[in-house]
């Protein structure tokens, strides 16, 4: 049995084939790893199917298959076995999927223009497969077989139900074991920038063939295509080289979005580059050894095993999610549907359920609503659907039912990746018709404090005062859902039976052509839904789903502030940071919005570098960051891994300061007053901004912050961040030791106390001054 050790740590985890180090085999400065062929050692039970098996959108459409509005379907929920272990597999494969697409049919010669409509189309999308029987492992042979009877397919993927530990230091948190198989086509040049194929975006055979990477038919300008093939990042004649371009479409990995777990290998390590198996006719030694994550990255072929330590008490319960996060292909794979959810249930959920089971008139119906845009290719690169169709669990405008007076919990997941998915969601103002009541209870998977439950800082103003009147939305129901966000609501149905629409608007100002097409599509959808929802088509609000309030009555009541679950100890407010050395500015910078080949993206004057850390944080040392945005059209969603942060203030809202800080992990940075140069003065040029507090806890290692408009991240808007011990090193992560003494907030001894030292990642070179002519180094002039 061989042990593999490297700078990533020498901690080991066990597979059926033996002990595999959670580290990397370093060869000539590169990292490479290949997992064993044997499945996990499963024991009596691996997992439990908690809801009926659901295969969402699987298989091609029937010829001429119409769109039919149906009740909301939800992904299957898989939970842990009795000992707290959830053991499973996921397979990634390009599959034919039957999904709703909004279309404007072509006008026949001499005929009338058909009405726009939803129709079912077959798209070839990267998709997750999971075990049909959770106690039967998916084997390598199953993964190789596209028609294996043992694999179910779903977009979005399954919902995994997990639990944090019951108390600080307790060992009973869920342990998540997963083998991830990559069975996408072999890519001979995974590091080369993709050509920008502006293939046909409408008409027969629109888009790119996922197997060949070429246009399905020759591009035709009349069908929305552009004949020229150009490199994906050309600025003033200069090609911007990898890794900050679209590339490696068939390499993948796995990110636990919203999880407070270790960023080290085998857990939430997004430096993994999992490629498809090496074909039999290709010699393994000829495959590229370097990944696009440089020396800090790990390359694996075929499959990789994840072994997450038992979730600690300090893991916030709530609505979290997972998605592919391989730099260069993150946008494409999330747009294809490589997403799914984690429902982390803990003390907050138990207290809420207990209230509704007794005083609240429950039980509480809990609905999962994964918001997606499913497309074959990114906008401008030959995708088949270019009008930003927004789906719920892969359905267009599904039906949700409630009883009169009933309260339900709705979990919204912004499993999206593009600017056209920056949404405002709510019920419209309809004269003479009362809207359902809405109260937010959590943001980004972290519960509201009782004070914010009363204040409602996103439905109201940040100081709890009533929101300004909105002539289109009922402002007491409308919230923002940007890419990466999760919003948990308690929704109470009116006392009158009837039909309502939950609608959405796009908050981003897109470039002119896209703006016109998308706004037109929203207006068309509103008109189609006007008869059933009472929605005014002149509002240009697209229907997200239809709510039907049935005649039966279930009288339920919201919890009072005293009945609302108290804040967990580990969610105590981060104290104000007064030391200037712990205050810093983070600039999200871009130019040439809407110009696919000319747009560039930076954070603090630098594009993403895989080989160094832009920021080094010391465990338990709070920091205050001001996030800045120079765009006047796009609110770049700032997301950081491993720990949530507290939002303290943001521009563009009155007042800027929040009366009570709000926990988040993804924050759309408000837009600037006007478009300004990326090297202008953020204060005098009135960049949009937000102020947050962040503190790294318990775990050391390398992770990232980035824009969750993932095409921006793939092209450079990402930074490496590392959490270190006070001496500047990392240490290996392991489960909480029996008898560990955890602090008053519930945090247990950190890696620095329990682990073995690991050399930290070297610091990146200092960025050039913000107000210097640094854009010239990237080919930006004038």
Buried (B, 14 or more C-beta within 10 A) or exposed (E): EEEBBBBBBBBBBEBEBEEBBBBBBBEEEBBBBBBBEBBBEBEEBBBBBBBEBBBBBBEBBEEEEEBEBEEBBBBBBBBBBEEBBBBBBBBBBBBBBBBBBBBBEEEEEEEEEEEBBBBBBBBBBBBBBBBBEBBBBBBBEBBBBBEBEBBBBBBBBBBBBBBBBEEBBBBBBBBBBBBBBBBBBBBEEBBBBBBBBBBBBBBEEBBBBBEEBBBBBEBBEEBBBBEEEBBBBBBEEEBBEBBBBBBBBBBBBBBBBBBBBBBBBBBBBBBBBBBBBBEEEEEEEEBBEBBBBBBBBBBBBBBBBBBBBBBBBBBBBBBBBBBBBBBBBBBBBBBBBBBBBBBBBBBBBEBBBBBBEEEBBBEBBBBBBBBBBBBBBBBBBBBBBBBBBBBBBBBBBBBBBBBBBBBBBBBBBBBBBBBBBBBBBBBBBBEEBEBBBBBBBBBBBBBBBBBBBBBBBBBBBBBBEEBEEBEBBBBBBBBBBBBBBBBBBBBBBBEEBBBBBBBBBBBBBBBEEBBEBBBBBBBBBBBBBBEBBBBBBEBBBBBBBBBBBBEEEBEBBBBEEEBBBEBBBBBEEBEEBEEEEBEEBBBBBBBEBBEBBBBBBBBBBBBBBBBBBBBBBBBBBBBBBBBBBBBBBBBBBBBBBBBBBBBBBBBBBEEBEBBBBBBBBBBBBBBBEEBBBBBBEBEEBBBBBBBBBBBBBBBBBBBBBBBBBBBBBBBBBBBBBBBBBEEEBBBBBBBBEEEBEBEEBBBBBBBBEBBEBBEBBEBBEEBBEBEEEBBEEBBBEE
